[in-house]
C-alpha cells in the first residue's frame, strides 16, 4: 500500500509539471492531508456501522482511537507524498522532522489511550453504586492511581523524546548530564514536590489508606473522596464544596477514614434528661423507632446511661447503618422522634433546673439563739 501511495503521488507530481516546485510541494502535502482525513472518515463510519450498539466497549474503543488513527493516517500519507515533492533539502528535512515529532506524539498518545482503555475494560466488572462496594473501591483506587501515574510517565517520556529530536536540546541535555552537580541538585529540589506526590500515589495504590468513595474527615471537614489524581485528592464535602489535598498529606499526616474496612458505621446520639427519666421506656421506644426505619442495618441498637451530672443524666443511643450517609440520617431521625416522644409522654423527664425558695424571716428566726430559748405564747 505504501508503494501504491508513493506511485500515486508521483503520478500527481507529473500532472503538476507546469507549476513551480514550491507550489507542487504544497499541493501534494495538502492533497495528502485531505486524503488522509477522507479515508479516515470513511473507515470510521464503516467501523461504527459494523459494530452493534449493544457492544458498548467496542464502540467506545472506536471513539477513543478516532483521533490517534486520524493522526496516523495523516503521517502516513504525508510521508508517502514527501518524496514526490520538489522542496529543497532544508525544507524536506524540516518536514521530515515535523513528521518524526508527530510520530513520537502519536506513539505517546496511543500508549495513553491504550492504558485508559485497559483500565476501563478491567473496571467493567465492578460498580461503585452497590451498597457494599468495598471491593469495587479497592480496585477503582488502585487502577486509577496506577493509570494516572503511568500516563504521567508516558507524557514525560514523550516530551523528552520530542525534545531530543532537536540537536540544540540534545547537546544541552548531554552537557547538563555531564556537568550534573549543582544543576542536578536544583532540578531535584524543583521536582521534589511532584516526585513526592507521585511516590505517595503509588504508596496509596498499594496500601490504600484511602479509596474512591471513602468517607473521610480531613482538617475538621467531612466529605467523600471523589477523585484521586497523580498529585492530589479531590474531596467532595457535605455542602458540595471541594477540598483539594496533596497526595502526600495522606501518607504524612493523620486523618479519619470512616469506611476503611467496611461501609457500615455505628451512629451515636446523646440525650441529656432529668433524673426522673424512665430509662427502660426510652430504651423500648428507641428500639421501636430504629426497627421501623429503613436506614437501620438490622444489626445493632442500644441505649446506655453513660454519665450522671449535677442536674442531668446523659443517655447514649447507638445504632448501626449500612453507610455513613445512612448513619447521619438515622441519627437525625432518632433525635427528632425521641424528643417528640419525651415531650408527649414524659415532659417531666426533660432537663430542668430546681430552685428551693426559703422565707428569709423564718430562716433568720430559726438561726437566732435567743429566739430558740424563748417559747412563743
C-alpha positions as CSV (number, residue, x, y, z in Angstrom):
1,X,0.0,0.0,0.0
2,X,2.9,2.3,0.7
3,X,4.3,1.7,-2.8
4,X,0.9,2.4,-4.4
5,X,0.5,5.6,-2.4
6,X,4.0,6.8,-3.5
7,X,3.3,5.9,-7.1
8,X,0.0,7.8,-6.9
9,X,1.7,10.9,-5.6
10,X,4.5,10.5,-8.3
11,X,1.8,10.5,-11.0
12,X,0.2,13.5,-9.5
13,X,3.6,15.2,-9.5
14,X,3.8,14.5,-13.2
15,X,0.4,16.2,-13.8
16,X,1.6,19.3,-12.0
17,X,4.8,19.7,-14.0
18,X,3.6,23.1,-15.1
19,X,3.6,24.5,-11.6
20,X,6.5,25.9,-9.6
21,X,8.4,23.5,-7.4
22,X,7.2,25.1,-4.1
23,X,3.6,25.1,-5.3
24,X,3.8,21.4,-6.3
25,X,5.1,20.5,-2.8
26,X,2.4,22.5,-1.1
27,X,-0.3,21.0,-3.3
28,X,1.0,17.4,-2.7
29,X,1.1,17.9,1.1
30,X,-2.4,19.4,1.1
31,X,-3.8,16.6,-1.0
32,X,-2.1,14.1,1.3
33,X,-3.7,15.6,4.4
34,X,-7.1,15.8,2.8
35,X,-6.9,12.3,1.5
36,X,-5.9,11.0,5.0
37,X,-8.9,12.8,6.5
38,X,-11.3,11.5,3.9
39,X,-10.0,7.9,4.2
40,X,-10.2,8.1,8.0
41,X,-13.8,9.4,7.9
42,X,-14.8,6.5,5.6
43,X,-13.1,3.9,7.7
44,X,-14.5,5.3,10.9
45,X,-18.1,5.3,9.5
46,X,-17.7,1.7,8.4
47,X,-16.4,0.6,11.8
48,X,-19.3,2.4,13.6
49,X,-21.8,0.7,11.3
50,X,-20.2,-2.7,11.7
51,X,-20.2,-2.7,15.5
52,X,-23.8,-3.0,17.0
53,X,-24.9,-0.6,19.7
54,X,-25.0,-3.4,22.3
55,X,-21.2,-3.7,22.1
56,X,-20.6,-0.6,24.2
57,X,-17.0,-1.3,24.9
58,X,-16.1,-1.7,21.2
59,X,-18.0,1.4,20.3
60,X,-16.1,3.3,23.0
61,X,-12.8,1.8,21.7
62,X,-13.6,3.1,18.2
63,X,-14.4,6.6,19.6
64,X,-11.3,6.8,21.8
65,X,-9.0,5.7,19.0
66,X,-10.5,8.1,16.4
67,X,-8.1,11.0,16.7
68,X,-4.9,8.9,17.1
69,X,-5.9,6.9,14.0
70,X,-6.5,10.1,12.0
71,X,-3.1,11.4,13.0
72,X,-1.5,8.1,12.0
73,X,-3.1,8.3,8.5
74,X,-2.0,11.9,8.1
75,X,1.6,11.0,9.0
76,X,1.5,8.0,6.6
77,X,0.1,10.0,3.6
78,X,2.4,13.0,4.1
79,X,5.4,10.7,4.4
80,X,4.3,9.0,1.1
81,X,3.9,12.3,-0.6
82,X,7.2,13.9,0.6
83,X,9.5,12.0,-1.8
84,X,7.4,13.2,-4.8
85,X,7.5,16.9,-3.7
86,X,10.1,19.3,-5.1
87,X,11.1,21.0,-1.9
88,X,14.7,21.8,-1.3
89,X,16.8,19.8,1.1
90,X,16.3,22.1,4.0
91,X,12.5,22.2,3.7
92,X,12.4,18.4,3.2
93,X,14.5,17.9,6.3
94,X,12.2,20.3,8.3
95,X,9.1,18.4,7.2
96,X,10.7,15.1,8.0
97,X,11.5,16.4,11.5
98,X,7.9,17.5,11.9
99,X,6.7,14.1,10.8
100,X,9.1,12.5,13.3
101,X,7.8,14.7,16.1
102,X,4.2,13.9,15.1
103,X,5.1,10.2,15.2
104,X,6.5,10.4,18.7
105,X,3.4,12.3,19.8
106,X,1.3,9.6,18.1
107,X,3.1,6.8,20.0
108,X,2.7,8.6,23.3
109,X,-1.0,9.4,22.6
110,X,-1.7,5.8,21.6
111,X,0.1,4.5,24.7
112,X,-2.0,6.8,27.0
113,X,-5.2,5.8,25.1
114,X,-4.3,2.1,25.4
115,X,-3.7,2.5,29.2
116,X,-7.0,4.2,29.7
117,X,-8.9,1.5,27.6
118,X,-7.2,-1.3,29.5
119,X,-8.2,0.3,32.8
120,X,-11.8,0.8,31.7
121,X,-12.0,-2.8,30.4
122,X,-10.7,-4.1,33.7
123,X,-13.1,-2.0,35.8
124,X,-16.2,-3.0,33.9
125,X,-16.6,-5.9,36.4
126,X,-17.1,-3.5,39.4
127,X,-19.6,-0.9,40.3
128,X,-19.4,1.8,42.9
129,X,-23.2,2.1,43.0
130,X,-23.8,-1.0,45.1
131,X,-24.3,-0.8,48.8
132,X,-21.3,-2.9,49.8
133,X,-18.8,-1.6,47.4
134,X,-15.6,-2.1,49.3
135,X,-14.1,-4.5,46.7
136,X,-15.0,-2.1,43.9
137,X,-13.5,0.8,45.7
138,X,-10.2,-1.1,46.2
139,X,-9.9,-1.9,42.5
140,X,-11.0,1.5,41.3
141,X,-8.5,3.2,43.5
142,X,-5.6,1.0,42.6
143,X,-6.3,1.1,38.9
144,X,-7.0,4.8,38.6
145,X,-3.9,5.8,40.6
146,X,-1.6,3.5,38.6
147,X,-3.3,4.6,35.4
148,X,-2.6,8.3,36.1
149,X,1.0,7.6,37.3
150,X,1.6,5.6,34.1
151,X,0.1,8.4,31.9
152,X,2.4,10.9,33.7
153,X,5.4,8.7,32.9
154,X,4.3,8.4,29.3
155,X,3.9,12.1,29.0
156,X,7.3,12.8,30.4
157,X,8.9,10.2,28.1
158,X,7.0,11.7,25.1
159,X,8.1,15.2,25.8
160,X,11.7,14.0,26.3
161,X,11.6,12.2,23.0
162,X,10.3,15.2,21.2
163,X,12.9,17.5,22.7
164,X,15.7,15.0,21.8
165,X,14.9,15.4,18.1
166,X,16.3,18.9,18.2
167,X,20.1,19.0,18.0
168,X,20.4,22.0,20.3
169,X,18.3,20.5,23.0
170,X,20.1,17.1,22.7
171,X,23.5,18.8,23.0
172,X,22.4,20.8,26.0
173,X,21.0,17.7,27.7
174,X,24.2,15.8,27.2
175,X,26.3,18.7,28.6
176,X,23.9,19.0,31.5
177,X,24.2,15.3,32.4
178,X,27.9,15.6,32.0
179,X,28.2,18.6,34.3
180,X,25.5,17.3,36.7
181,X,26.5,18.9,40.1
182,X,24.6,22.0,41.1
183,X,22.2,21.8,38.1
184,X,21.2,18.3,39.1
185,X,20.6,19.3,42.7
186,X,18.5,22.3,41.7
187,X,16.5,20.2,39.3
188,X,16.0,17.6,42.0
189,X,14.8,20.2,44.5
190,X,12.4,21.7,42.0
191,X,10.9,18.3,41.1
192,X,10.7,17.2,44.8
193,X,7.0,18.1,45.3
194,X,6.0,16.4,42.1
195,X,8.1,13.3,42.8
196,X,6.9,13.1,46.4
197,X,3.3,13.2,45.3
198,X,3.9,10.6,42.5
199,X,5.6,8.3,45.0
200,X,2.8,8.9,47.5
201,X,0.3,8.0,44.8
202,X,2.0,4.6,44.3
203,X,2.0,4.0,48.1
204,X,-1.7,4.8,48.3
205,X,-2.4,2.5,45.4
206,X,-0.6,-0.3,47.2
207,X,-1.5,0.2,50.9
208,X,-4.8,2.1,50.2
209,X,-5.3,4.3,53.3
210,X,-8.0,6.0,51.2
211,X,-10.1,4.8,48.2
212,X,-12.5,6.3,45.8
213,X,-15.9,7.0,47.5
214,X,-14.4,6.7,51.0
215,X,-15.9,8.9,53.7
216,X,-13.1,10.8,55.4
217,X,-12.6,13.5,58.0
218,X,-9.7,15.8,57.0
219,X,-8.7,19.0,58.7
220,X,-12.1,19.1,60.5
221,X,-14.0,18.7,57.2
222,X,-16.1,15.6,56.4
223,X,-16.6,14.5,52.8
224,X,-16.3,11.8,50.2
225,X,-13.2,11.0,48.1
226,X,-14.4,12.0,44.7
227,X,-11.1,11.8,42.6
228,X,-7.6,10.7,43.2
229,X,-5.2,12.1,40.6
230,X,-1.5,11.7,40.2
231,X,-0.7,14.6,42.5
232,X,-3.8,15.5,44.6
233,X,-7.1,14.2,46.0
234,X,-10.5,15.9,45.5
235,X,-12.8,15.5,48.5
236,X,-16.5,16.4,48.0
237,X,-17.7,18.0,51.2
238,X,-21.2,17.6,52.6
239,X,-22.2,21.0,51.3
240,X,-20.9,20.3,47.7
241,X,-17.7,22.3,48.2
242,X,-14.5,20.6,47.0
243,X,-11.3,20.3,49.1
244,X,-8.1,19.7,47.2
245,X,-5.5,17.9,49.3
246,X,-2.0,16.8,48.1
247,X,-1.5,13.1,47.9
248,X,1.5,13.3,50.3
249,X,-0.9,14.5,53.0
250,X,-2.5,11.1,53.3
251,X,0.9,9.5,53.9
252,X,2.4,12.0,56.2
253,X,-0.5,13.3,58.4
254,X,-3.3,11.6,60.4
255,X,-6.9,11.7,59.2
256,X,-10.1,9.7,59.8
257,X,-11.4,7.2,57.3
258,X,-14.9,6.2,58.2
259,X,-15.1,3.4,55.5
260,X,-11.6,1.9,55.7
261,X,-12.7,-1.7,56.1
262,X,-16.4,-1.6,55.6
263,X,-19.1,0.9,54.6
264,X,-21.1,0.1,57.8
265,X,-20.9,2.6,60.6
266,X,-22.3,3.0,64.1
267,X,-24.1,6.2,64.8
268,X,-24.4,7.7,68.3
269,X,-26.9,10.2,69.7
270,X,-26.6,11.8,73.1
271,X,-29.6,13.0,75.2
272,X,-29.4,15.0,78.4
273,X,-32.5,14.4,80.5
274,X,-33.8,14.7,84.1
275,X,-33.1,12.1,86.8
276,X,-36.8,11.1,86.7
277,X,-36.5,9.8,83.1
278,X,-37.8,6.2,82.7
279,X,-34.7,4.7,81.0
280,X,-36.4,1.3,80.3
281,X,-39.3,3.0,78.5
282,X,-37.0,5.2,76.5
283,X,-35.0,2.1,75.5
284,X,-38.1,0.4,74.3
285,X,-39.1,3.4,72.3
286,X,-35.6,3.7,70.7
287,X,-35.8,0.0,69.6
288,X,-39.2,0.7,68.1
289,X,-38.0,3.8,66.2
290,X,-34.9,2.1,64.8
291,X,-36.7,-1.1,63.8
292,X,-39.2,0.9,61.8
293,X,-36.5,2.9,60.0
294,X,-35.3,1.8,56.5
295,X,-31.9,3.2,57.4
296,X,-31.0,0.7,60.1
297,X,-28.7,-2.2,59.1
298,X,-30.7,-4.7,61.3
299,X,-27.6,-5.3,63.4
300,X,-27.1,-3.0,66.4
301,X,-29.3,-0.8,68.6
302,X,-28.6,0.0,72.2
303,X,-29.4,2.7,74.9
304,X,-26.9,3.3,77.7
305,X,-26.6,5.6,80.7
306,X,-23.1,6.9,80.1
307,X,-22.9,9.8,82.6
308,X,-24.7,11.4,85.5
309,X,-24.1,15.1,86.2
310,X,-25.4,17.5,88.8
311,X,-28.7,18.2,87.1
312,X,-28.9,15.8,84.1
313,X,-28.4,12.2,83.1
314,X,-26.6,11.5,79.9
315,X,-28.1,8.8,77.6
316,X,-26.3,7.5,74.6
317,X,-28.2,5.8,71.8
318,X,-26.2,3.8,69.3
319,X,-27.4,2.2,66.1
320,X,-25.9,0.6,63.1
321,X,-26.3,1.7,59.4
322,X,-25.0,0.5,56.1
323,X,-23.3,3.7,55.0
324,X,-22.0,6.9,56.5
325,X,-24.9,8.8,54.9
326,X,-27.5,6.4,56.3
327,X,-25.9,6.7,59.7
328,X,-26.1,10.5,59.7
329,X,-29.8,10.4,58.6
330,X,-30.7,7.7,61.1
331,X,-29.1,9.8,63.9
332,X,-31.2,12.8,62.9
333,X,-34.4,10.7,62.8
334,X,-33.7,9.2,66.2
335,X,-33.1,12.6,67.8
336,X,-36.3,14.0,66.3
337,X,-38.6,11.1,67.3
338,X,-37.2,10.6,70.8
339,X,-37.5,14.2,71.6
340,X,-41.1,14.2,70.4
341,X,-41.8,11.1,72.5
342,X,-40.4,12.6,75.7
343,X,-42.3,15.8,75.1
344,X,-45.6,13.9,74.7
345,X,-45.2,11.1,77.2
346,X,-42.7,12.2,79.8
347,X,-42.4,16.0,79.8
348,X,-41.2,16.0,83.4
349,X,-38.1,13.9,82.2
350,X,-36.8,16.8,80.1
351,X,-33.9,18.7,81.6
352,X,-34.9,21.2,84.3
353,X,-33.4,23.3,86.9
354,X,-34.7,23.0,90.5
355,X,-34.6,26.0,92.9
356,X,-35.7,25.9,96.5
357,X,-37.2,29.2,97.8
358,X,-37.0,29.7,101.6
359,X,-38.7,32.6,103.5
360,X,-36.0,34.9,104.7
361,X,-37.6,36.0,108.0
362,X,-38.3,32.3,109.0
363,X,-34.7,31.5,108.2
364,X,-33.4,34.3,110.4
365,X,-35.6,33.3,113.3
366,X,-34.5,29.7,113.0
367,X,-30.9,30.8,113.2
368,X,-31.3,33.2,116.2
369,X,-30.2,31.6,119.6
370,X,-32.4,34.0,121.6
371,X,-35.4,33.1,119.7
372,X,-34.7,29.4,120.2
373,X,-34.7,29.8,124.0
374,X,-37.9,31.8,124.4
375,X,-41.1,29.8,123.5
376,X,-43.8,31.6,121.7
377,X,-47.0,32.4,123.6
